[in-house]
Amino acid sequence: MTLLGVDQTMACNELNQSCGGQVRLSWLREFYDSCCDNELWEFVARAYLLHLLGCTIFANKSATYVRTHYLELFRDLPTCRRYA
């Protein structure tokens, strides 16, 4: 909730719909668009990076979900540029 800036209701709804500690990539794209419209750039960056991980590096078999524990990697955005 903190790292993406969503309220508890929105987070619970998405986690219930996706059956656990993951979010749907489609929901993440909608969330990204919403954050762009509201100019919430820190949340935009995290949503983009999480989506990128979910679509490429850590894609699951269905290619529709990404685990939320990867968000911890983006807690401190300035240090992300040092990841190799």
LINSULQUI-V271658 format. One record per residue. N is the residue number from 1. OMEGA is omega in degrees with one decimal (none if undefined). NEAR is the number of other ideal C-beta (glycine too) atoms within 8 Angstrom. Layout:
N_OMEGA_NEAR + N_OMEGA_NEAR
This chain:
1_-177.5_8 + 2_-173.9_4 + 3_176.4_10 + 4_177.8_10 + 5_177.8_9 + 6_177.8_8 + 7_-174.7_6 + 8_-179.6_6 + 9_-179.8_6 + 10_179.6_8 + 11_-180.0_10 + 12_178.8_8 + 13_-178.5_8 + 14_179.8_12 + 15_175.7_12 + 16_-178.6_7 + 17_-178.8_8 + 18_172.9_11 + 19_172.3_5 + 20_-174.9_5 + 21_178.9_6 + 22_176.5_11 + 23_177.5_12 + 24_177.6_11 + 25_177.6_13 + 26_176.5_7 + 27_-179.8_11 + 28_176.9_14 + 29_177.6_9 + 30_178.2_8 + 31_177.8_12 + 32_179.3_12 + 33_179.2_8 + 34_179.1_8 + 35_176.8_13 + 36_179.2_8 + 37_-178.5_6 + 38_178.3_6 + 39_176.6_5 + 40_-166.5_8 + 41_178.6_7 + 42_177.8_8 + 43_176.2_12 + 44_-178.3_11 + 45_-179.7_10 + 46_179.5_13 + 47_179.2_13 + 48_-178.7_9 + 49_177.5_11 + 50_177.6_15 + 51_178.7_13 + 52_177.0_9 + 53_-177.7_11 + 54_-178.7_15 + 55_-173.4_9 + 56_-169.4_7 + 57_-175.6_5 + 58_179.6_9 + 59_175.7_7 + 60_-175.7_9 + 61_-179.3_3 + 62_-178.0_5 + 63_178.9_7 + 64_-177.2_7 + 65_171.0_11 + 66_-179.5_15 + 67_-177.3_9 + 68_-178.0_10 + 69_175.4_6 + 70_178.3_12 + 71_179.3_11 + 72_178.2_7 + 73_-175.8_8 + 74_178.2_13 + 75_-179.8_7 + 76_-173.1_6 + 77_180.0_9 + 78_180.0_5 + 79_-179.2_7 + 80_-177.7_10 + 81_178.3_5 + 82_178.5_5 + 83_179.1_6 + 84_none_2
